[in-house]
Amino acid sequence: MPTNDGTTCRIAFSIFCGGSVQRLEVHARATNSIFVHAHVRVGFAFTGVPPYASSLLAEFVAYGKR
């Protein structure tokens, strides 16, 4: 079932950054949801990201742009 826009949640995920796997937990707000075939895709906007997580995410995104 699609998530209502504005629903808040906590998302936990891992990224490879700085030579190792980093686990992050951030708060987020659902921005949109769509059906794609038999799946639902939900867009999130991170909210209140701690400084350590913000730095890791910035490094991760910058690496992908090289």
mmCIF file as Biopython writes it, N, C-alpha, C and O atoms, coordinates in Angstrom:
data_model
#
loop_
_atom_site.group_PDB
_atom_site.id
_atom_site.type_symbol
_atom_site.label_atom_id
_atom_site.label_alt_id
_atom_site.label_comp_id
_atom_site.label_asym_id
_atom_site.label_entity_id
_atom_site.label_seq_id
_atom_site.pdbx_PDB_ins_code
_atom_site.Cartn_x
_atom_site.Cartn_y
_atom_site.Cartn_z
_atom_site.occupancy
_atom_site.B_iso_or_equiv
_atom_site.auth_seq_id
_atom_site.auth_asym_id
_atom_site.pdbx_PDB_model_num
ATOM 1   N N  . MET A ? 1  ? 0.851  -1.174 0.000   1.0 0.0 1  A 1 
ATOM 2   C CA . MET A ? 1  ? 0.000  0.000  0.000   1.0 0.0 1  A 1 
ATOM 3   C C  . MET A ? 1  ? 0.895  1.234  0.000   1.0 0.0 1  A 1 
ATOM 4   O O  . MET A ? 1  ? 1.862  1.271  0.760   1.0 0.0 1  A 1 
ATOM 5   N N  . PRO A ? 2  ? 0.616  2.238  -0.814  1.0 0.0 2  A 1 
ATOM 6   C CA . PRO A ? 2  ? 1.439  3.445  -0.860  1.0 0.0 2  A 1 
ATOM 7   C C  . PRO A ? 2  ? 1.429  4.189  0.470   1.0 0.0 2  A 1 
ATOM 8   O O  . PRO A ? 2  ? 0.457  4.152  1.224   1.0 0.0 2  A 1 
ATOM 9   N N  . THR A ? 3  ? 2.529  4.854  0.724   1.0 0.0 3  A 1 
ATOM 10  C CA . THR A ? 3  ? 2.658  5.675  1.921   1.0 0.0 3  A 1 
ATOM 11  C C  . THR A ? 3  ? 2.066  7.051  1.644   1.0 0.0 3  A 1 
ATOM 12  O O  . THR A ? 3  ? 2.294  7.617  0.574   1.0 0.0 3  A 1 
ATOM 13  N N  . ASN A ? 4  ? 1.320  7.587  2.582   1.0 0.0 4  A 1 
ATOM 14  C CA . ASN A ? 4  ? 0.784  8.939  2.428   1.0 0.0 4  A 1 
ATOM 15  C C  . ASN A ? 4  ? 1.917  9.955  2.462   1.0 0.0 4  A 1 
ATOM 16  O O  . ASN A ? 4  ? 2.831  9.853  3.281   1.0 0.0 4  A 1 
ATOM 17  N N  . ASP A ? 5  ? 1.850  10.934 1.568   1.0 0.0 5  A 1 
ATOM 18  C CA . ASP A ? 5  ? 2.848  11.998 1.595   1.0 0.0 5  A 1 
ATOM 19  C C  . ASP A ? 5  ? 2.812  12.663 2.960   1.0 0.0 5  A 1 
ATOM 20  O O  . ASP A ? 5  ? 1.742  12.921 3.511   1.0 0.0 5  A 1 
ATOM 21  N N  . GLY A ? 6  ? 4.000  12.938 3.501   1.0 0.0 6  A 1 
ATOM 22  C CA . GLY A ? 6  ? 4.097  13.572 4.802   1.0 0.0 6  A 1 
ATOM 23  C C  . GLY A ? 6  ? 4.296  12.602 5.950   1.0 0.0 6  A 1 
ATOM 24  O O  . GLY A ? 6  ? 4.622  13.025 7.059   1.0 0.0 6  A 1 
ATOM 25  N N  . THR A ? 7  ? 4.106  11.307 5.712   1.0 0.0 7  A 1 
ATOM 26  C CA . THR A ? 7  ? 4.326  10.317 6.760   1.0 0.0 7  A 1 
ATOM 27  C C  . THR A ? 7  ? 5.788  10.374 7.197   1.0 0.0 7  A 1 
ATOM 28  O O  . THR A ? 7  ? 6.684  10.437 6.356   1.0 0.0 7  A 1 
ATOM 29  N N  . THR A ? 8  ? 6.030  10.352 8.498   1.0 0.0 8  A 1 
ATOM 30  C CA . THR A ? 8  ? 7.404  10.378 8.997   1.0 0.0 8  A 1 
ATOM 31  C C  . THR A ? 8  ? 7.824  8.984  9.435   1.0 0.0 8  A 1 
ATOM 32  O O  . THR A ? 8  ? 7.000  8.178  9.870   1.0 0.0 8  A 1 
ATOM 33  N N  . CYS A ? 9  ? 9.124  8.712  9.313   1.0 0.0 9  A 1 
ATOM 34  C CA . CYS A ? 9  ? 9.646  7.398  9.691   1.0 0.0 9  A 1 
ATOM 35  C C  . CYS A ? 9  ? 11.136 7.510  9.972   1.0 0.0 9  A 1 
ATOM 36  O O  . CYS A ? 9  ? 11.735 8.574  9.813   1.0 0.0 9  A 1 
ATOM 37  N N  . ARG A ? 10 ? 11.711 6.417  10.384  1.0 0.0 10 A 1 
ATOM 38  C CA . ARG A ? 10 ? 13.145 6.322  10.575  1.0 0.0 10 A 1 
ATOM 39  C C  . ARG A ? 10 ? 13.644 5.269  9.590   1.0 0.0 10 A 1 
ATOM 40  O O  . ARG A ? 10 ? 13.101 4.167  9.520   1.0 0.0 10 A 1 
ATOM 41  N N  . ILE A ? 11 ? 14.674 5.615  8.835   1.0 0.0 11 A 1 
ATOM 42  C CA . ILE A ? 11 ? 15.215 4.716  7.821   1.0 0.0 11 A 1 
ATOM 43  C C  . ILE A ? 11 ? 16.625 4.314  8.231   1.0 0.0 11 A 1 
ATOM 44  O O  . ILE A ? 11 ? 17.442 5.164  8.586   1.0 0.0 11 A 1 
ATOM 45  N N  . ALA A ? 12 ? 16.905 3.027  8.182   1.0 0.0 12 A 1 
ATOM 46  C CA . ALA A ? 12 ? 18.247 2.506  8.452   1.0 0.0 12 A 1 
ATOM 47  C C  . ALA A ? 12 ? 18.769 1.876  7.167   1.0 0.0 12 A 1 
ATOM 48  O O  . ALA A ? 12 ? 18.072 1.101  6.512   1.0 0.0 12 A 1 
ATOM 49  N N  . PHE A ? 13 ? 20.010 2.222  6.817   1.0 0.0 13 A 1 
ATOM 50  C CA . PHE A ? 13 ? 20.623 1.670  5.611   1.0 0.0 13 A 1 
ATOM 51  C C  . PHE A ? 13 ? 22.139 1.722  5.757   1.0 0.0 13 A 1 
ATOM 52  O O  . PHE A ? 13 ? 22.667 2.364  6.665   1.0 0.0 13 A 1 
ATOM 53  N N  . SER A ? 14 ? 22.825 1.043  4.857   1.0 0.0 14 A 1 
ATOM 54  C CA . SER A ? 14 ? 24.281 1.010  4.867   1.0 0.0 14 A 1 
ATOM 55  C C  . SER A ? 14 ? 24.808 1.531  3.543   1.0 0.0 14 A 1 
ATOM 56  O O  . SER A ? 14 ? 24.209 1.312  2.490   1.0 0.0 14 A 1 
ATOM 57  N N  . ILE A ? 15 ? 25.940 2.227  3.609   1.0 0.0 15 A 1 
ATOM 58  C CA . ILE A ? 15 ? 26.635 2.687  2.411   1.0 0.0 15 A 1 
ATOM 59  C C  . ILE A ? 15 ? 28.106 2.334  2.547   1.0 0.0 15 A 1 
ATOM 60  O O  . ILE A ? 15 ? 28.618 2.209  3.659   1.0 0.0 15 A 1 
ATOM 61  N N  . PHE A ? 16 ? 28.780 2.175  1.431   1.0 0.0 16 A 1 
ATOM 62  C CA . PHE A ? 16 ? 30.230 1.964  1.457   1.0 0.0 16 A 1 
ATOM 63  C C  . PHE A ? 16 ? 30.884 3.322  1.284   1.0 0.0 16 A 1 
ATOM 64  O O  . PHE A ? 16 ? 30.754 3.954  0.235   1.0 0.0 16 A 1 
ATOM 65  N N  . CYS A ? 17 ? 31.585 3.768  2.311   1.0 0.0 17 A 1 
ATOM 66  C CA . CYS A ? 17 ? 32.163 5.110  2.293   1.0 0.0 17 A 1 
ATOM 67  C C  . CYS A ? 17 ? 33.386 5.130  3.199   1.0 0.0 17 A 1 
ATOM 68  O O  . CYS A ? 17 ? 33.375 4.522  4.269   1.0 0.0 17 A 1 
ATOM 69  N N  . GLY A ? 18 ? 34.438 5.821  2.780   1.0 0.0 18 A 1 
ATOM 70  C CA . GLY A ? 18 ? 35.631 5.920  3.616   1.0 0.0 18 A 1 
ATOM 71  C C  . GLY A ? 18 ? 36.346 4.597  3.781   1.0 0.0 18 A 1 
ATOM 72  O O  . GLY A ? 18 ? 37.042 4.389  4.774   1.0 0.0 18 A 1 
ATOM 73  N N  . GLY A ? 19 ? 36.185 3.703  2.825   1.0 0.0 19 A 1 
ATOM 74  C CA . GLY A ? 19 ? 36.878 2.421  2.865   1.0 0.0 19 A 1 
ATOM 75  C C  . GLY A ? 19 ? 36.191 1.338  3.668   1.0 0.0 19 A 1 
ATOM 76  O O  . GLY A ? 19 ? 36.742 0.249  3.831   1.0 0.0 19 A 1 
ATOM 77  N N  . SER A ? 20 ? 34.992 1.614  4.177   1.0 0.0 20 A 1 
ATOM 78  C CA . SER A ? 20 ? 34.272 0.584  4.923   1.0 0.0 20 A 1 
ATOM 79  C C  . SER A ? 20 ? 32.768 0.815  4.819   1.0 0.0 20 A 1 
ATOM 80  O O  . SER A ? 20 ? 32.308 1.852  4.343   1.0 0.0 20 A 1 
ATOM 81  N N  . VAL A ? 21 ? 32.029 -0.168 5.272   1.0 0.0 21 A 1 
ATOM 82  C CA . VAL A ? 21 ? 30.570 -0.067 5.271   1.0 0.0 21 A 1 
ATOM 83  C C  . VAL A ? 21 ? 30.140 0.743  6.489   1.0 0.0 21 A 1 
ATOM 84  O O  . VAL A ? 21 ? 30.536 0.451  7.618   1.0 0.0 21 A 1 
ATOM 85  N N  . GLN A ? 22 ? 29.330 1.755  6.244   1.0 0.0 22 A 1 
ATOM 86  C CA . GLN A ? 22 ? 28.834 2.629  7.308   1.0 0.0 22 A 1 
ATOM 87  C C  . GLN A ? 22 ? 27.329 2.450  7.423   1.0 0.0 22 A 1 
ATOM 88  O O  . GLN A ? 22 ? 26.612 2.543  6.427   1.0 0.0 22 A 1 
ATOM 89  N N  . ARG A ? 23 ? 26.855 2.197  8.623   1.0 0.0 23 A 1 
ATOM 90  C CA . ARG A ? 23 ? 25.415 2.055  8.857   1.0 0.0 23 A 1 
ATOM 91  C C  . ARG A ? 23 ? 24.867 3.396  9.355   1.0 0.0 23 A 1 
ATOM 92  O O  . ARG A ? 23 ? 25.405 3.996  10.286  1.0 0.0 23 A 1 
ATOM 93  N N  . LEU A ? 24 ? 23.790 3.847  8.717   1.0 0.0 24 A 1 
ATOM 94  C CA . LEU A ? 24 ? 23.173 5.114  9.080   1.0 0.0 24 A 1 
ATOM 95  C C  . LEU A ? 24 ? 21.717 4.906  9.463   1.0 0.0 24 A 1 
ATOM 96  O O  . LEU A ? 24 ? 21.041 4.038  8.910   1.0 0.0 24 A 1 
ATOM 97  N N  . GLU A ? 25 ? 21.241 5.692  10.398  1.0 0.0 25 A 1 
ATOM 98  C CA . GLU A ? 25 ? 19.816 5.755  10.739  1.0 0.0 25 A 1 
ATOM 99  C C  . GLU A ? 25 ? 19.430 7.219  10.729  1.0 0.0 25 A 1 
ATOM 100 O O  . GLU A ? 25 ? 20.006 8.025  11.460  1.0 0.0 25 A 1 
ATOM 101 N N  . VAL A ? 26 ? 18.452 7.567  9.898   1.0 0.0 26 A 1 
ATOM 102 C CA . VAL A ? 26 ? 18.022 8.959  9.784   1.0 0.0 26 A 1 
ATOM 103 C C  . VAL A ? 26 ? 16.503 9.035  9.817   1.0 0.0 26 A 1 
ATOM 104 O O  . VAL A ? 26 ? 15.815 8.074  9.471   1.0 0.0 26 A 1 
ATOM 105 N N  . HIS A ? 27 ? 15.997 10.164 10.228  1.0 0.0 27 A 1 
ATOM 106 C CA . HIS A ? 27 ? 14.563 10.420 10.176  1.0 0.0 27 A 1 
ATOM 107 C C  . HIS A ? 27 ? 14.246 10.939 8.782   1.0 0.0 27 A 1 
ATOM 108 O O  . HIS A ? 27 ? 15.067 11.610 8.156   1.0 0.0 27 A 1 
ATOM 109 N N  . ALA A ? 28 ? 13.057 10.626 8.305   1.0 0.0 28 A 1 
ATOM 110 C CA . ALA A ? 28 ? 12.668 11.044 6.963   1.0 0.0 28 A 1 
ATOM 111 C C  . ALA A ? 28 ? 11.171 11.304 6.903   1.0 0.0 28 A 1 
ATOM 112 O O  . ALA A ? 28 ? 10.404 10.881 7.767   1.0 0.0 28 A 1 
ATOM 113 N N  . ARG A ? 29 ? 10.781 12.023 5.841   1.0 0.0 29 A 1 
ATOM 114 C CA . ARG A ? 29 ? 9.375  12.301 5.571   1.0 0.0 29 A 1 
ATOM 115 C C  . ARG A ? 29 ? 9.092  11.819 4.161   1.0 0.0 29 A 1 
ATOM 116 O O  . ARG A ? 29 ? 9.837  12.136 3.234   1.0 0.0 29 A 1 
ATOM 117 N N  . ALA A ? 30 ? 8.018  11.053 3.991   1.0 0.0 30 A 1 
ATOM 118 C CA . ALA A ? 30 ? 7.638  10.584 2.655   1.0 0.0 30 A 1 
ATOM 119 C C  . ALA A ? 30 ? 7.212  11.781 1.811   1.0 0.0 30 A 1 
ATOM 120 O O  . ALA A ? 30 ? 6.414  12.609 2.250   1.0 0.0 30 A 1 
ATOM 121 N N  . THR A ? 31 ? 7.747  11.864 0.604   1.0 0.0 31 A 1 
ATOM 122 C CA . THR A ? 31 ? 7.418  12.977 -0.281  1.0 0.0 31 A 1 
ATOM 123 C C  . THR A ? 31 ? 6.479  12.562 -1.402  1.0 0.0 31 A 1 
ATOM 124 O O  . THR A ? 31 ? 5.707  13.381 -1.901  1.0 0.0 31 A 1 
ATOM 125 N N  . ASN A ? 32 ? 6.537  11.311 -1.796  1.0 0.0 32 A 1 
ATOM 126 C CA . ASN A ? 32 ? 5.667  10.817 -2.861  1.0 0.0 32 A 1 
ATOM 127 C C  . ASN A ? 32 ? 5.720  9.295  -2.888  1.0 0.0 32 A 1 
ATOM 128 O O  . ASN A ? 32 ? 6.623  8.687  -2.314  1.0 0.0 32 A 1 
ATOM 129 N N  . SER A ? 33 ? 4.757  8.691  -3.553  1.0 0.0 33 A 1 
ATOM 130 C CA . SER A ? 33 ? 4.773  7.241  -3.757  1.0 0.0 33 A 1 
ATOM 131 C C  . SER A ? 33 ? 4.071  6.927  -5.071  1.0 0.0 33 A 1 
ATOM 132 O O  . SER A ? 33 ? 3.088  7.573  -5.435  1.0 0.0 33 A 1 
ATOM 133 N N  . ILE A ? 34 ? 4.592  5.924  -5.778  1.0 0.0 34 A 1 
ATOM 134 C CA . ILE A ? 34 ? 4.006  5.524  -7.057  1.0 0.0 34 A 1 
ATOM 135 C C  . ILE A ? 34 ? 4.038  4.008  -7.182  1.0 0.0 34 A 1 
ATOM 136 O O  . ILE A ? 34 ? 4.894  3.342  -6.599  1.0 0.0 34 A 1 
ATOM 137 N N  . PHE A ? 35 ? 3.106  3.478  -7.940  1.0 0.0 35 A 1 
ATOM 138 C CA . PHE A ? 35 ? 3.111  2.058  -8.277  1.0 0.0 35 A 1 
ATOM 139 C C  . PHE A ? 35 ? 3.952  1.870  -9.525  1.0 0.0 35 A 1 
ATOM 140 O O  . PHE A ? 35 ? 3.784  2.595  -10.506 1.0 0.0 35 A 1 
ATOM 141 N N  . VAL A ? 36 ? 4.855  0.901  -9.493  1.0 0.0 36 A 1 
ATOM 142 C CA . VAL A ? 36 ? 5.648  0.525  -10.665 1.0 0.0 36 A 1 
ATOM 143 C C  . VAL A ? 36 ? 5.533  -0.979 -10.785 1.0 0.0 36 A 1 
ATOM 144 O O  . VAL A ? 36 ? 6.133  -1.723 -10.010 1.0 0.0 36 A 1 
ATOM 145 N N  . HIS A ? 37 ? 4.763  -1.419 -11.755 1.0 0.0 37 A 1 
ATOM 146 C CA . HIS A ? 37 ? 4.456  -2.836 -11.948 1.0 0.0 37 A 1 
ATOM 147 C C  . HIS A ? 37 ? 3.807  -3.376 -10.666 1.0 0.0 37 A 1 
ATOM 148 O O  . HIS A ? 37 ? 2.729  -2.920 -10.284 1.0 0.0 37 A 1 
ATOM 149 N N  . ALA A ? 38 ? 4.447  -4.332 -10.006 1.0 0.0 38 A 1 
ATOM 150 C CA . ALA A ? 38 ? 3.860  -4.924 -8.801  1.0 0.0 38 A 1 
ATOM 151 C C  . ALA A ? 38 ? 4.480  -4.351 -7.524  1.0 0.0 38 A 1 
ATOM 152 O O  . ALA A ? 38 ? 4.314  -4.923 -6.446  1.0 0.0 38 A 1 
ATOM 153 N N  . HIS A ? 39 ? 5.187  -3.235 -7.636  1.0 0.0 39 A 1 
ATOM 154 C CA . HIS A ? 39 ? 5.894  -2.661 -6.499  1.0 0.0 39 A 1 
ATOM 155 C C  . HIS A ? 39 ? 5.431  -1.230 -6.234  1.0 0.0 39 A 1 
ATOM 156 O O  . HIS A ? 39 ? 4.807  -0.589 -7.079  1.0 0.0 39 A 1 
ATOM 157 N N  . VAL A ? 40 ? 5.753  -0.761 -5.053  1.0 0.0 40 A 1 
ATOM 158 C CA . VAL A ? 40 ? 5.510  0.640  -4.701  1.0 0.0 40 A 1 
ATOM 159 C C  . VAL A ? 40 ? 6.864  1.274  -4.442  1.0 0.0 40 A 1 
ATOM 160 O O  . VAL A ? 40 ? 7.685  0.728  -3.705  1.0 0.0 40 A 1 
ATOM 161 N N  . ARG A ? 41 ? 7.094  2.431  -5.051  1.0 0.0 41 A 1 
ATOM 162 C CA . ARG A ? 41 ? 8.322  3.187  -4.802  1.0 0.0 41 A 1 
ATOM 163 C C  . ARG A ? 41 ? 7.952  4.438  -4.013  1.0 0.0 41 A 1 
ATOM 164 O O  . ARG A ? 41 ? 7.009  5.153  -4.351  1.0 0.0 41 A 1 
ATOM 165 N N  . VAL A ? 42 ? 8.724  4.683  -2.951  1.0 0.0 42 A 1 
ATOM 166 C CA . VAL A ? 42 ? 8.459  5.823  -2.078  1.0 0.0 42 A 1 
ATOM 167 C C  . VAL A ? 42 ? 9.673  6.734  -2.083  1.0 0.0 42 A 1 
ATOM 168 O O  . VAL A ? 42 ? 10.803 6.280  -1.907  1.0 0.0 42 A 1 
ATOM 169 N N  . GLY A ? 43 ? 9.431  8.036  -2.288  1.0 0.0 43 A 1 
ATOM 170 C CA . GLY A ? 43 ? 10.491 9.031  -2.195  1.0 0.0 43 A 1 
ATOM 171 C C  . GLY A ? 43 ? 10.518 9.603  -0.795  1.0 0.0 43 A 1 
ATOM 172 O O  . GLY A ? 43 ? 9.471  9.838  -0.192  1.0 0.0 43 A 1 
ATOM 173 N N  . PHE A ? 44 ? 11.720 9.829  -0.275  1.0 0.0 44 A 1 
ATOM 174 C CA . PHE A ? 44 ? 11.879 10.355 1.078   1.0 0.0 44 A 1 
ATOM 175 C C  . PHE A ? 44 ? 12.746 11.600 1.077   1.0 0.0 44 A 1 
ATOM 176 O O  . PHE A ? 44 ? 13.652 11.731 0.254   1.0 0.0 44 A 1 
ATOM 177 N N  . ALA A ? 45 ? 12.475 12.505 1.989   1.0 0.0 45 A 1 
ATOM 178 C CA . ALA A ? 45 ? 13.337 13.650 2.274   1.0 0.0 45 A 1 
ATOM 179 C C  . ALA A ? 45 ? 13.869 13.444 3.685   1.0 0.0 45 A 1 
ATOM 180 O O  . ALA A ? 45 ? 13.097 13.352 4.640   1.0 0.0 45 A 1 
ATOM 181 N N  . PHE A ? 46 ? 15.187 13.373 3.814   1.0 0.0 46 A 1 
ATOM 182 C CA . PHE A ? 46 ? 15.781 13.201 5.127   1.0 0.0 46 A 1 
ATOM 183 C C  . PHE A ? 46 ? 15.559 14.469 5.950   1.0 0.0 46 A 1 
ATOM 184 O O  . PHE A ? 46 ? 15.627 15.577 5.419   1.0 0.0 46 A 1 
ATOM 185 N N  . THR A ? 47 ? 15.296 14.302 7.241   1.0 0.0 47 A 1 
ATOM 186 C CA . THR A ? 47 ? 15.078 15.430 8.143   1.0 0.0 47 A 1 
ATOM 187 C C  . THR A ? 47 ? 15.948 15.246 9.376   1.0 0.0 47 A 1 
ATOM 188 O O  . THR A ? 47 ? 16.130 14.122 9.844   1.0 0.0 47 A 1 
ATOM 189 N N  . GLY A ? 48 ? 16.479 16.319 9.898   1.0 0.0 48 A 1 
ATOM 190 C CA . GLY A ? 48 ? 17.263 16.254 11.124  1.0 0.0 48 A 1 
ATOM 191 C C  . GLY A ? 48 ? 18.433 15.298 11.037  1.0 0.0 48 A 1 
ATOM 192 O O  . GLY A ? 48 ? 18.666 14.526 11.967  1.0 0.0 48 A 1 
ATOM 193 N N  . VAL A ? 49 ? 19.176 15.330 9.942   1.0 0.0 49 A 1 
ATOM 194 C CA . VAL A ? 49 ? 20.310 14.415 9.755   1.0 0.0 49 A 1 
ATOM 195 C C  . VAL A ? 49 ? 21.458 14.839 10.668  1.0 0.0 49 A 1 
ATOM 196 O O  . VAL A ? 49 ? 21.873 15.998 10.638  1.0 0.0 49 A 1 
ATOM 197 N N  . PRO A ? 50 ? 21.978 13.912 11.480  1.0 0.0 50 A 1 
ATOM 198 C CA . PRO A ? 50 ? 23.107 14.247 12.355  1.0 0.0 50 A 1 
ATOM 199 C C  . PRO A ? 50 ? 24.337 14.635 11.519  1.0 0.0 50 A 1 
ATOM 200 O O  . PRO A ? 50 ? 24.486 14.166 10.391  1.0 0.0 50 A 1 
ATOM 201 N N  . PRO A ? 51 ? 25.213 15.482 12.061  1.0 0.0 51 A 1 
ATOM 202 C CA . PRO A ? 51 ? 26.391 15.929 11.300  1.0 0.0 51 A 1 
ATOM 203 C C  . PRO A ? 51 ? 27.248 14.784 10.754  1.0 0.0 51 A 1 
ATOM 204 O O  . PRO A ? 51 ? 27.706 14.862 9.614   1.0 0.0 51 A 1 
ATOM 205 N N  . TYR A ? 52 ? 27.475 13.723 11.535  1.0 0.0 52 A 1 
ATOM 206 C CA . TYR A ? 52 ? 28.306 12.618 11.049  1.0 0.0 52 A 1 
ATOM 207 C C  . TYR A ? 52 ? 27.662 11.963 9.828   1.0 0.0 52 A 1 
ATOM 208 O O  . TYR A ? 52 ? 28.358 11.604 8.878   1.0 0.0 52 A 1 
ATOM 209 N N  . ALA A ? 53 ? 26.343 11.806 9.846   1.0 0.0 53 A 1 
ATOM 210 C CA . ALA A ? 53 ? 25.635 11.178 8.729   1.0 0.0 53 A 1 
ATOM 211 C C  . ALA A ? 53 ? 25.632 12.101 7.518   1.0 0.0 53 A 1 
ATOM 212 O O  . ALA A ? 53 ? 25.753 11.635 6.385   1.0 0.0 53 A 1 
ATOM 213 N N  . SER A ? 54 ? 25.496 13.386 7.743   1.0 0.0 54 A 1 
ATOM 214 C CA . SER A ? 54 ? 25.510 14.352 6.660   1.0 0.0 54 A 1 
ATOM 215 C C  . SER A ? 54 ? 26.857 14.326 5.941   1.0 0.0 54 A 1 
ATOM 216 O O  . SER A ? 54 ? 26.904 14.370 4.711   1.0 0.0 54 A 1 
ATOM 217 N N  . SER A ? 55 ? 27.935 14.256 6.686   1.0 0.0 55 A 1 
ATOM 218 C CA . SER A ? 55 ? 29.278 14.199 6.095   1.0 0.0 55 A 1 
ATOM 219 C C  . SER A ? 55 ? 29.458 12.932 5.268   1.0 0.0 55 A 1 
ATOM 220 O O  . SER A ? 55 ? 29.984 12.985 4.156   1.0 0.0 55 A 1 
ATOM 221 N N  . LEU A ? 56 ? 29.024 11.794 5.803   1.0 0.0 56 A 1 
ATOM 222 C CA . LEU A ? 56 ? 29.139 10.532 5.074   1.0 0.0 56 A 1 
ATOM 223 C C  . LEU A ? 56 ? 28.307 10.548 3.797   1.0 0.0 56 A 1 
ATOM 224 O O  . LEU A ? 56 ? 28.771 10.105 2.747   1.0 0.0 56 A 1 
ATOM 225 N N  . LEU A ? 57 ? 27.084 11.055 3.882   1.0 0.0 57 A 1 
ATOM 226 C CA . LEU A ? 57 ? 26.227 11.116 2.699   1.0 0.0 57 A 1 
ATOM 227 C C  . LEU A ? 57 ? 26.814 12.048 1.641   1.0 0.0 57 A 1 
ATOM 228 O O  . LEU A ? 57 ? 26.764 11.737 0.450   1.0 0.0 57 A 1 
ATOM 229 N N  . ALA A ? 58 ? 27.371 13.187 2.060   1.0 0.0 58 A 1 
ATOM 230 C CA . ALA A ? 58 ? 27.981 14.125 1.114   1.0 0.0 58 A 1 
ATOM 231 C C  . ALA A ? 58 ? 29.169 13.472 0.415   1.0 0.0 58 A 1 
ATOM 232 O O  . ALA A ? 58 ? 29.338 13.630 -0.794  1.0 0.0 58 A 1 
ATOM 233 N N  . GLU A ? 59 ? 29.990 12.743 1.161   1.0 0.0 59 A 1 
ATOM 234 C CA . GLU A ? 59 ? 31.136 12.049 0.572   1.0 0.0 59 A 1 
ATOM 235 C C  . GLU A ? 59 ? 30.671 10.965 -0.396  1.0 0.0 59 A 1 
ATOM 236 O O  . GLU A ? 59 ? 31.240 10.807 -1.476  1.0 0.0 59 A 1 
ATOM 237 N N  . PHE A ? 60 ? 29.648 10.226 -0.010  1.0 0.0 60 A 1 
ATOM 238 C CA . PHE A ? 60 ? 29.107 9.148  -0.848  1.0 0.0 60 A 1 
ATOM 239 C C  . PHE A ? 60 ? 28.576 9.708  -2.171  1.0 0.0 60 A 1 
ATOM 240 O O  . PHE A ? 60 ? 28.860 9.159  -3.236  1.0 0.0 60 A 1 
ATOM 241 N N  . VAL A ? 61 ? 27.810 10.792 -2.105  1.0 0.0 61 A 1 
ATOM 242 C CA . VAL A ? 61 ? 27.242 11.393 -3.313  1.0 0.0 61 A 1 
ATOM 243 C C  . VAL A ? 61 ? 28.335 11.987 -4.188  1.0 0.0 61 A 1 
ATOM 244 O O  . VAL A ? 61 ? 28.290 11.848 -5.410  1.0 0.0 61 A 1 
ATOM 245 N N  . ALA A ? 62 ? 29.324 12.652 -3.578  1.0 0.0 62 A 1 
ATOM 246 C CA . ALA A ? 62 ? 30.419 13.249 -4.341  1.0 0.0 62 A 1 
ATOM 247 C C  . ALA A ? 62 ? 31.209 12.173 -5.069  1.0 0.0 62 A 1 
ATOM 248 O O  . ALA A ? 62 ? 31.623 12.380 -6.210  1.0 0.0 62 A 1 
ATOM 249 N N  . TYR A ? 63 ? 31.424 11.034 -4.436  1.0 0.0 63 A 1 
ATOM 250 C CA . TYR A ? 63 ? 32.162 9.945  -5.077  1.0 0.0 63 A 1 
ATOM 251 C C  . TYR A ? 63 ? 31.424 9.447  -6.310  1.0 0.0 63 A 1 
ATOM 252 O O  . TYR A ? 63 ? 32.048 9.127  -7.322  1.0 0.0 63 A 1 
ATOM 253 N N  . GLY A ? 64 ? 30.106 9.379  -6.231  1.0 0.0 64 A 1 
ATOM 254 C CA . GLY A ? 64 ? 29.302 8.909  -7.360  1.0 0.0 64 A 1 
ATOM 255 C C  . GLY A ? 64 ? 29.315 9.862  -8.543  1.0 0.0 64 A 1 
ATOM 256 O O  . GLY A ? 64 ? 28.992 9.457  -9.660  1.0 0.0 64 A 1 
ATOM 257 N N  . LYS A ? 65 ? 29.682 11.116 -8.323  1.0 0.0 65 A 1 
ATOM 258 C CA . LYS A ? 65 ? 29.702 12.116 -9.399  1.0 0.0 65 A 1 
ATOM 259 C C  . LYS A ? 65 ? 31.024 12.156 -10.136 1.0 0.0 65 A 1 
ATOM 260 O O  . LYS A ? 65 ? 31.158 12.891 -11.115 1.0 0.0 65 A 1 
ATOM 261 N N  . ARG A ? 66 ? 32.018 11.374 -9.684  1.0 0.0 66 A 1 
ATOM 262 C CA . ARG A ? 66 ? 33.337 11.384 -10.354 1.0 0.0 66 A 1 
ATOM 263 C C  . ARG A ? 66 ? 33.285 10.696 -11.675 1.0 0.0 66 A 1 
ATOM 264 O O  . ARG A ? 66 ? 34.299 10.612 -12.367 1.0 0.0 66 A 1 
#
